[in-house]
Amino acid sequence: MLKMPFLVLALLAAGSCVTETVAQGRPNFSGAWSAPPPGPPAQSGGPRASLGNGWGENFTIIHHSDTLTVERVLYRPRDFQPRLKFRYALDGSESHNTILMGRGMQVQGSTAAWEDDKLVITMSYDVPDQSVGQTVTCEVLQTLSLQRPRQAVGEVSLVIETTRCGVLGGIPSTTRTIYTKN
């Protein structure tokens, strides 16, 4: 008679171990994400400036086992411009994304690598240095992670920490933005 409760407890314990192992796997960042509304105006009375992560206040992530695609609207809807799409290979190989910047087309080379349960995207691009007539290569790191809700109920948040190199004598900067799922 004592064997049956022991068997039930053993099965429950095994099930919780399997659940914990799956929960500790790499996160899936898929979803539509938005940043919280901007804070109060700066002391100067103007809007508060934020470097953010470079993907804007609203974007969508499509996360497959081998690629991560970030889509966002950069232009106003009546501009009839396509959504920007950034694709990153998750196997460590280099990806290239070309975007139109104010100074022309810009090709960003990037690699993505997992560090435990965080995805680190390393992008590099060339910035023209007009003073010497050459280009300087700049590196931007974006670290994506999921943050559990503070309460027992609720959605996870997407945390993106972005570190930019110091260009043309500037100092490096790091920003941290927390997004909620739409």
N, C-alpha and C positions, 0 to 999 in steps of 0.2 A: 504494500500500500504506500509506503514512503517513497517508492521509486517514481511514481507518477508526478507528485509535486516537484521532485528534484529534476525530472526530465523537463517539465514545463519551465522551471527556473533556468535550466541550462539553455533551452531554446530561446527564451527571452534575452538572456545575456548574449548569446551568439548573434541574435538579431540586432541588438544595440551596438555591438562591435562593428557589424557590417555597415549600419547606418552612420556611425562615427567615421569610418574609413571613407565612405562616399562623401560625407560632409567636409572632410579635410582635403579633398581633391581641388584641382584648379577651378577657380570661379568662372562663370560665364557672364560676360558683361553686356549681353544683348539687352536691348530695350531703348525706349525713348527717354532721354534724360534732360533735365532742366535745372538751371542754377537758381538759387533763391533770389528774390528781388533785391536790387541794389540797396545798400545801407543809406543812412542819412547823408545829405550833401556835405562836402568838405567844408572846412571853416571859411574858405574863400567864397562860399555860396554856390559854386559850380558843382556839377555832378562828380561823384567820387570815381576816380580812375582805377581800373583794375586791369592788370595784364592777363589775368585768367590763364587758360591753358592753350589758347590758340584755336579751339574748336567752337567758341562762341557760347552763348547762354543756353541754346537748345540744340541738341543733336541726337542722332540715332546711331546705335552701335549694332552691327550684325556680326555675331561672334560664332564662327565655325571652328572645328578642331584645327584647321590649318591656316585660317586667315581671320583677321579682324578688319572690318570695314566701318569707317566712321563717315556718316553722311550729315551734311548741314546746309542750310540755306544761308548764303552770304549776301545775296542781293535781294532787293525788295521783290515781292511776287510779280509786279507789273514789269519788271525788267526782262522777263522771259529768259533768265539765265538758268542753266541746269544747277542742280544741287552739287555742292562740292563733295567729292568722294576721295577719302584717303584709305588706301588698302595696305595692310601690313601682313607679311608672311610670318607665321608663328613658328617656323622651323629654323629660325636663325639666319636664313638667307636674306640678302639685301632686297628691299623693295624700293621702287621709285614712284614718287607722286609729283606731278607737274601742276602748278597752279599759277594763275595770272596775278602778279603783284603790280603795284604802282610802277615799278621799275622794269616791268616785262615778265616774261615767263621765268619761273623759278623751279628748278628740279630739286626735290628733297630726297636724298638717299636715306634710308632708315633700316634699322634692324630691330627686331623684337625678341626679348628673351625673358623667360620666367625666372623670378627669384622667389622661391617658395610659392606663396599664393598671390604674388604681385607680378604684374606684367610691366616690364620696363621697355619703352620704345625710345630708341636713340636715333635722332634725326640729325643730319648735317646738311648744310647748304652754304653756298658762297655769297658773301656780301662784298660789293665793290668798295674798295678804299680809294676814293678819288684823290687823296693827297699823294699817293705813290703810284697810282695807275694800275693797281693790282687788286686781286680779290683776297679776302680773308675767309677762311672756313669757320663757321660757327656751329656749335653743337647744342642741341636742345634735348633734355631728358624728360620724358613724361612717364610717371609711375602710376599705374592704375591699380586700385584695390577696392574691395568692397568692405563697408563698415556696417556691422550689425546694428540694428536699432537699439536705442538706449532702454526702451521698454520691451516687455515680452511680446507685444503685438506691434507690427509695423513692417514696412519695407526696408530692405537694406539701402544704403546710400553708396554712391560711387564717389570715391575720393581720387582726385587727380592732382599729383604734385608735379609741378613743372619747373625745371631748372634751366635757365638760359645762360649761355656764355656771355662774357663781357665783350662787346664788339667796339673796335675803334677807340680803345682806351677806357671803355666803360667797365663797371664792376658786374660780376655775375649776379643774377637775381633768382629767387625761388618763390613761387606762389603755390598755394594749396586751395583748391576749390572743391566743395562738396555739392554733389548733384543728387536730386531726388528723381525717382522714376515717375514718368507721367502716367 
